[in-house]
Structures are given as structure tokens and as C-alpha cells.
Amino acid sequence: MKTVLLIIACIIFPKTISAQTSIEALEDIAGVEMVIITKDAFNLLLKFNPEKFKEAKALHAFQVLEGLEELKIFTAKNPESAKIMTRTFLAAINEEELTALEGGQEDPEFVKIYGKLTADIAVAKKVILYKKERSLKDNSESATVVILLKGNIPVYKTSRLVNLII
């Protein structure tokens, strides 16, 4: 009996450790482009040629947010991939019990920010920025961008980050 339990534990345990969050499952969707930048990669890039990366908006996030550890950007320009991204994003909000931090709509764009707050409600350990663009011709979804930030992120800086990245 002990051997059977041990075998079952050996099969199940690795799967629970390597399980992705639903928002990170976006990297498996066909037609979705992804960029990952870690804090170490950011520091390494600046050591080689800081002037070259001066205009890179995504890299400025690490300068604005001192506690940022990882930045993932998912983009889809294909309408079908964009729809799948939107469904995955909405599922992640419910599954991870994220709190709405900000949102706004200015045609043809729609931006929403959600976060996983810590005990200190002024700090989020995960922030997800969602931007959806609609085609003005037929009002269909034309592009979607999801930005995932991990680390200790001050909530009051999220709006500044939206203006910086998006």
C-alpha cells in the first residue's frame, strides 16, 4: 500500500509544482507573441549599452517600479488569437481572485488593470494590464495586449506605468 501511495505521489507532485497560472497559459496560444524581461536581464542590458535601451518603454518599468522582478508582455494581432487571449484573461481574473485597480475606455482602446494585493493594500504582488483595441471599420477586436508584472509593486504607480508602457 505504501508503494502505491509513493508512486501516486511521485506522479502528482511534479505536476502541481510546475503548473502555470491561467494567465501564463497565454504563451501556449498560437498567434500570441511573448516577451519576458527579468530584473537580472534588465540590469545586464543596461551594463552593455544603456543608451541603446533608453527609448525602450518596457524597460522603463524596472526604473519606475523598484520592486519589479519580472515583466511579461503578450500580444495578439490576429482576431482569433485576441479572442482567446481575452477569454483566458477573464478566466484568470476569476480564478486568481484579482482586484480591479483601474480602467478606462477611449475609442478604439479599452484598458483595465487588475492586481493581487498583499496584506499591505498599497502593494500588489502581481499586476495585470489588459489592453484591447477595436477596429473602427467593423467594431471587431483587432489587437490585444496583456502585460503581467510580478514583484512588490506600489499600487499608486500603476497608472504611471500604463502611460509609460501602453
N, C-alpha and C positions, 0 to 999 in steps of 0.2 A: 504494500500500500504506500509506503514511504517513497519507493522508487517511482511509482506512478505520479505522485504529487510533485516530486522533484522534476520529473520530465515535463509535466504541465507547466510548472513554474519557469523552467528554462525556456519554454516556447513563448509564454505570455509576457514575461518580464522585459525582454528586449523591445518588444513592440510598444509597450507603454512608455519606455524611456525615449524612443525615437519618434514618437507620434508628433506630427505637426499640428500647430493650431490651424483652425479653419482658414484664417486669413493668409497664412503662409502656404496654403494649398494652391494659391494663385499661381505659383511658379510651375505647377504641373499642367496648366491650361494651355492648349495650343493657341498661338496667336498673341500671347502675352509676353512682352519684353520685360526684363527684370534687371535692376542694378542694385548691388549690395555694397555698402561702404561701412566699414567698421571704424571705430575711433583710432585703432592702431594703423589701419590703412591710410586714414586721413593724415595722421601725423607723419607717416612715411612719405606721402605725396608732397607734403609741404617742405620736407627736408631736401628733396631733389630740385624742385623748381617752383617756389611759391608764386612767382609772377605768372606762370602759365595757368595756374588754377585760380587766379584772382577773380575771374568772372564766372566761375562755376557755381551756380546757385545752390545746388545740393550740398556742396562742400561748406558753404557758409553756415549751414545748420549746425555744424560742430562748433563754430565760433560763437553763435548765438546761444546755444544750449550747452552749458558746461558739462552737464551730467549725461549727455547723449552717448550711448555705447554703440548703437547700430542703426543704420538707416537703410531701408529697403524701398525701392520705387518700382511699382508695377504699372505698366502702361499697355493699353489695348486700343488700337485704331480700327480694327475690324469690328463692325457692329455686332456680330455674333459673339465674339470673344468679350466685347464690352458688356453684353447682357449677362453672360456667365459670370464675369467679374462682379457685376452689381449684385447678382443673387448670392454669390459667395460672401461678399461684403456684408449684406444684410443678415445672412446666417451667422456670421462671426459676431456681429453686434449682439444678437440674442444669446448665442452660445457662451460668449465670454463676459456677458453682462457689463458691457461698456456704457459709460455715461456720456451723454451728448454735452459737448463743451461749447461749441459754436456752430453756426451755419449761416448760409446766405445764398441768395439766388440773384443773379444778374444775367439776363438772357444773353447768350445761349448757355451760360455756365451755371452749375449748381455745385456748391462746396459745403461739405459737412465735416466736422471734427468730433471724434469720439475718443475717450480715454479710459484707461483702467487706473483709477485713483488709488493712492496708498492711504495709510492711516492719516497722514497729513494731507488734507484735501487740496492743498495748494501744489501738490506734486503728483505727477502721474508716472507710473512705471511703463506704460505703453500708450502711445497716441497714434491714432489712425486718421489720416486726412484723406478724404474722398472727394474727387472732382469729376463731375460728369458734364460733358459737352453735348449739345444737341445741334443737329443740322438745321439751319434756318429754312432750308428748302422744304423738307418734308417732316420736320419736327422729330426725326428719328435719332436714336442715340448714336453719336458719331465717334466719340472717344471717351475713354475712362482712365483715370489715374488714381491709384491708391498708394499712399505713402505711409509706411509703417516705421515708427520711431520707438526704440527701446532704450531704457535707461531711467534716470531720475530727471524728469522733465518738468520745469516750472509751468504750471497751467497758464499763468498770466502771459507767458511768452508765446503761446500757440498762435495767436492772431498775427504777431510779428513774423512768425515762421511761415504762415500761409502767404503773406505778402512777399516774403523772400523767395520761397520755392515755387509757388504756383503763380 
